[in-house]
Amino acid sequence: MNYRHAFHAGNFADVLKHAALVRVLLYLRHKDKPFRVIDTHAGGGLYDLTGPEAARSGEARDGVLRLLDGGDLGAAGELLAPYLDLVRAAGAPGLYPGSPLIVQALLRPQDRAIFCELLPEAARDLRRALGRDERVKAVEIDGYTGLKAYVPPVERRGLVLIDPPFERRDEYERAFDSLKAALRKWPGGTYVIWQPVKEPDVAEAFCRAVAAEAPDCLRIDLQVEAPQPGRPLARTGLLIVHPPYVLERELEIILPALARLMARGPGAEFAITRYGRG
Ligand SMILES: C[S@@+](CC[C@H](N)C(=O)[O-])C[C@H]1O[C@@H](n2cnc3c(N)ncnc32)[C@H](O)[C@@H]1O
């Protein structure tokens, strides 16, 4: 495993993923009934944007820092405010919260979360970042093994975040098999799967295969410049299985602002695709 999220923390892909994650969590909080979050690839929890990795890649500069630097969010301002407030609360612009800290901040006393992280140093950092909190558990385990073990949660309400590094050739296959098995055991859950869109045909085939298993899927893509060989990742996406009904409307407002503010060059755009519904 070579992947270190510290190089990418706060980049445009993190912004898309975490902004959507916050909207789903806020929706889950509408009802008093408890919910559970299962984060299969949790990372270290808190990232130093002034540290050597982030400074070397500079990715946060073209990502979250553009939103924090007073960029005009327009109509999306209200919908992005809870995410940006959490980022500031975690210590931005110097520090950036990963998905576990974002989740933890939005749990109520009755809610629970389980975070899986395979890399021992990242799992250790994560435990430190979460502190003592009986609502959350960080487990040093393969995320797909964890998913199999932890669904269905007793609460029967909640969210699974699948956010692998995609450094293995069989990552799509593993994510699909694991998601399919989880859906069989917990058909009522909401699942958010992150993907880098490097090969559009592969990304599309994955979304269609998932939609064949769970016919209510929403896909969002964010492209910050026209993809070119040799350039850094330019397009990223999320597939959301069983999205909250308000999410599509919210993303229609959020995505244009993100594409505008984080554009790296010509060709910045976004797409929203619904699978499985007329
Ligand atoms: C993209 S990062 C996660 C970022 C995090 N979800 C966030 O949004 O802040 C992927 C993480 O998965 C971890 N990882 C890699 N393979 C794994 C596996 N099989 N199971 C669990 N974690 C894994 C990596 O060490 C890395 O920390």
Ligand as a Chemical Component Dictionary entry (heavy atoms), coordinates in Angstrom:
data_LIG
# 
_chem_comp.id                   LIG 
_chem_comp.type                 NON-POLYMER 
_chem_comp.pdbx_formal_charge   0 
_chem_comp.three_letter_code    LIG 
# 
loop_
_chem_comp_atom.comp_id 
_chem_comp_atom.atom_id 
_chem_comp_atom.alt_atom_id 
_chem_comp_atom.type_symbol 
_chem_comp_atom.charge 
_chem_comp_atom.model_Cartn_x 
_chem_comp_atom.model_Cartn_y 
_chem_comp_atom.model_Cartn_z 
_chem_comp_atom.pdbx_ordinal 
LIG C1  C1  C 0  -8.953  7.938  0.065 1  
LIG S1  S1  S 1  -8.292  7.535  1.629 2  
LIG C2  C2  C 0  -9.612  7.754  2.738 3  
LIG C3  C3  C 0  -10.012 9.147  2.979 4  
LIG C4  C4  C 0  -11.139 9.308  3.964 5  
LIG N1  N1  N 0  -12.267 8.439  3.651 6  
LIG C5  C5  C 0  -11.607 10.725 3.965 7  
LIG O1  O1  O 0  -12.549 11.063 3.248 8  
LIG O2  O2  O -1 -11.036 11.519 4.709 9  
LIG C6  C6  C 0  -8.203  5.795  1.552 10 
LIG C7  C7  C 0  -7.698  5.147  2.832 11 
LIG O3  O3  O 0  -7.922  3.742  2.731 12 
LIG C8  C8  C 0  -6.860  3.071  3.386 13 
LIG N2  N2  N 0  -6.902  1.697  2.854 14 
LIG C9  C9  C 0  -6.311  1.158  1.766 15 
LIG N3  N3  N 0  -6.730  -0.098 1.566 16 
LIG C10 C10 C 0  -7.624  -0.375 2.561 17 
LIG C11 C11 C 0  -8.435  -1.495 2.870 18 
LIG N4  N4  N 0  -8.395  -2.599 2.122 19 
LIG N5  N5  N 0  -9.255  -1.401 3.938 20 
LIG C12 C12 C 0  -9.296  -0.286 4.704 21 
LIG N6  N6  N 0  -8.554  0.810  4.452 22 
LIG C13 C13 C 0  -7.746  0.779  3.383 23 
LIG C14 C14 C 0  -5.646  3.878  3.045 24 
LIG O4  O4  O 0  -4.613  3.660  3.982 25 
LIG C15 C15 C 0  -6.227  5.306  3.103 26 
LIG O5  O5  O 0  -6.044  5.852  4.387 27 
# 
loop_
_chem_comp_bond.comp_id 
_chem_comp_bond.atom_id_1 
_chem_comp_bond.atom_id_2 
_chem_comp_bond.value_order 
_chem_comp_bond.pdbx_ordinal 
LIG C1  S1  SING 1  
LIG S1  C2  SING 2  
LIG S1  C6  SING 3  
LIG C2  C3  SING 4  
LIG C3  C4  SING 5  
LIG C4  N1  SING 6  
LIG C4  C5  SING 7  
LIG C5  O1  DOUB 8  
LIG C5  O2  SING 9  
LIG C6  C7  SING 10 
LIG C7  O3  SING 11 
LIG C7  C15 SING 12 
LIG O3  C8  SING 13 
LIG C8  N2  SING 14 
LIG C8  C14 SING 15 
LIG N2  C9  SING 16 
LIG N2  C13 SING 17 
LIG C9  N3  DOUB 18 
LIG N3  C10 SING 19 
LIG C10 C11 SING 20 
LIG C10 C13 DOUB 21 
LIG C11 N4  SING 22 
LIG C11 N5  DOUB 23 
LIG N5  C12 SING 24 
LIG C12 N6  DOUB 25 
LIG N6  C13 SING 26 
LIG C14 O4  SING 27 
LIG C14 C15 SING 28 
LIG C15 O5  SING 29 
# 
